[in-house]
Amino acid sequence: MEVAVQEDIDALVSLERRITEAVQLLADLRGENNRLHGRLKTVEEEVRLTGAERDELRALSAEMEKEN
């Protein structure tokens, strides 16, 4: 009977270890997700600003073509 109890304890310890690892992995993934969301917002803002600069340059180019 003592062997069965020890096997149960070992199984529970193993389960606890796997749960702890899964929780850590989930926390790591959430952190990475937050970092990637921040990077995405930065890139989206860069795209928006680049588009605005492009539009401004097109308008200036059209203006210069009219003058010439």
Backbone as CSV, one residue per row, in Angstrom:
resi,resn,N_x,N_y,N_z,CA_x,CA_y,CA_z,C_x,C_y,C_z
1,MET,0.815,-1.194,0.000,0.000,0.000,0.000,0.862,1.264,0.000
2,GLU,1.979,1.209,0.674,2.871,2.349,0.730,3.381,2.720,-0.666
3,VAL,3.607,1.741,-1.507,4.071,1.987,-2.871,2.994,2.727,-3.667
4,ALA,1.744,2.333,-3.495,0.642,2.984,-4.208,0.517,4.440,-3.773
5,VAL,0.683,4.706,-2.489,0.599,6.078,-1.978,1.747,6.905,-2.563
6,GLN,2.952,6.323,-2.585,4.103,7.038,-3.135,3.900,7.320,-4.620
7,GLU,3.332,6.369,-5.347,3.051,6.572,-6.782,2.040,7.694,-6.978
8,ASP,1.026,7.737,-6.108,0.040,8.814,-6.186,0.689,10.170,-5.905
9,ILE,1.559,10.192,-4.916,2.255,11.440,-4.579,3.136,11.866,-5.752
10,ASP,3.860,10.929,-6.329,4.719,11.235,-7.478,3.894,11.765,-8.650
11,ALA,2.733,11.148,-8.876,1.866,11.603,-9.968,1.373,13.016,-9.705
12,LEU,1.013,13.298,-8.465,0.546,14.650,-8.111,1.667,15.675,-8.228
13,VAL,2.861,15.307,-7.811,4.008,16.216,-7.931,4.284,16.498,-9.406
14,SER,4.225,15.464,-10.217,4.437,15.634,-11.655,3.361,16.529,-12.257
15,LEU,2.126,16.313,-11.867,1.017,17.133,-12.360,1.202,18.588,-11.932
16,GLU,1.587,18.784,-10.680,1.806,20.140,-10.185,2.928,20.827,-10.968
17,ARG,3.984,20.111,-11.263,5.106,20.660,-12.031,4.649,21.057,-13.430
18,ARG,3.867,20.199,-14.069,3.373,20.508,-15.414,2.421,21.693,-15.402
19,ILE,1.589,21.787,-14.379,0.673,22.931,-14.268,1.471,24.218,-14.076
20,THR,2.481,24.172,-13.221,3.328,25.340,-12.986,4.018,25.771,-14.277
21,GLU,4.534,24.814,-15.032,5.172,25.130,-16.310,4.178,25.734,-17.297
22,ALA,2.953,25.208,-17.316,1.924,25.735,-18.218,1.550,27.166,-17.830
23,VAL,1.448,27.426,-16.545,1.123,28.777,-16.070,2.246,29.743,-16.451
24,GLN,3.494,29.319,-16.292,4.630,30.161,-16.662,4.638,30.430,-18.165
25,LEU,4.364,29.396,-18.946,4.309,29.559,-20.399,3.207,30.541,-20.781
26,LEU,2.055,30.428,-20.153,0.948,31.341,-20.420,1.337,32.778,-20.074
27,ALA,1.997,32.969,-18.951,2.437,34.312,-18.561,3.442,34.857,-19.578
28,ASP,4.359,34.007,-20.025,5.341,34.432,-21.032,4.650,34.817,-22.334
29,LEU,3.688,34.016,-22.748,2.968,34.303,-23.996,2.157,35.591,-23.894
30,ARG,1.559,35.825,-22.746,0.818,37.075,-22.557,1.755,38.274,-22.630
31,GLY,2.924,38.145,-22.026,3.905,39.222,-22.091,4.355,39.484,-23.518
32,GLU,4.615,38.416,-24.250,5.012,38.556,-25.656,3.884,39.169,-26.476
33,ASN,2.663,38.766,-26.191,1.505,39.321,-26.896,1.399,40.827,-26.648
34,ASN,1.584,41.240,-25.409,1.541,42.672,-25.083,2.654,43.430,-25.794
35,ARG,3.854,42.847,-25.825,4.973,43.487,-26.506,4.683,43.626,-27.997
36,LEU,4.124,42.580,-28.593,3.814,42.623,-30.017,2.697,43.618,-30.329
37,HIS,1.721,43.730,-29.441,0.665,44.728,-29.643,1.250,46.137,-29.614
38,GLY,2.175,46.369,-28.704,2.840,47.668,-28.642,3.620,47.946,-29.912
39,ARG,4.325,46.941,-30.386,5.096,47.111,-31.632,4.165,47.360,-32.810
40,LEU,3.036,46.646,-32.850,2.068,46.843,-33.926,1.545,48.269,-33.937
41,LYS,1.227,48.797,-32.763,0.743,50.183,-32.686,1.800,51.154,-33.197
42,THR,3.053,50.900,-32.844,4.144,51.752,-33.314,4.247,51.709,-34.837
43,VAL,4.198,50.518,-35.392,4.307,50.368,-36.850,3.104,50.992,-37.547
44,GLU,1.916,50.815,-36.983,0.733,51.439,-37.577,0.857,52.963,-37.590
45,GLU,1.392,53.518,-36.532,1.585,54.974,-36.476,2.626,55.408,-37.505
46,GLU,3.692,54.624,-37.649,4.706,54.938,-38.651,4.104,54.896,-40.059
47,VAL,3.258,53.927,-40.321,2.595,53.824,-41.628,1.697,55.029,-41.859
48,ARG,0.953,55.410,-40.825,0.061,56.567,-40.944,0.863,57.831,-41.245
49,LEU,1.950,58.035,-40.520,2.772,59.226,-40.734,3.429,59.211,-42.114
50,THR,3.882,58.051,-42.539,4.491,57.939,-43.861,3.475,58.248,-44.951
51,GLY,2.254,57.782,-44.779,1.186,58.086,-45.737,0.888,59.573,-45.783
52,ALA,0.886,60.199,-44.626,0.636,61.645,-44.576,1.771,62.404,-45.261
53,GLU,2.994,61.983,-45.034,4.140,62.624,-45.699,4.061,62.424,-47.214
54,ARG,3.689,61.220,-47.629,3.537,60.938,-49.056,2.497,61.855,-49.679
55,ASP,1.367,61.982,-49.020,0.300,62.844,-49.540,0.764,64.297,-49.636
56,GLU,1.506,64.732,-48.634,2.014,66.096,-48.638,3.005,66.301,-49.798
57,LEU,3.874,65.328,-50.002,4.834,65.427,-51.105,4.142,65.392,-52.470
58,ARG,3.100,64.595,-52.588,2.340,64.553,-53.850,1.695,65.908,-54.134
59,ALA,1.153,66.505,-53.077,0.511,67.811,-53.239,1.550,68.859,-53.645
60,LEU,2.710,68.836,-53.023,3.769,69.775,-53.389,4.242,69.537,-54.818
61,SER,4.354,68.282,-55.202,4.778,67.954,-56.560,3.759,68.454,-57.578
62,ALA,2.501,68.257,-57.301,1.442,68.733,-58.198,1.472,70.252,-58.294
63,GLU,1.724,70.908,-57.188,1.817,72.360,-57.174,2.976,72.843,-58.037
64,MET,4.098,72.169,-57.906,5.282,72.554,-58.689,5.059,72.304,-60.175
65,GLU,4.358,71.235,-60.511,4.074,70.951,-61.925,3.178,72.028,-62.517
66,LYS,2.238,72.532,-61.740,1.353,73.588,-62.204,2.126,74.872,-62.480
67,GLU,3.139,75.128,-61.624,3.931,76.351,-61.779,4.848,76.291,-63.002
68,ASN,5.210,75.086,-63.414,6.138,74.945,-64.533,5.363,74.681,-65.760
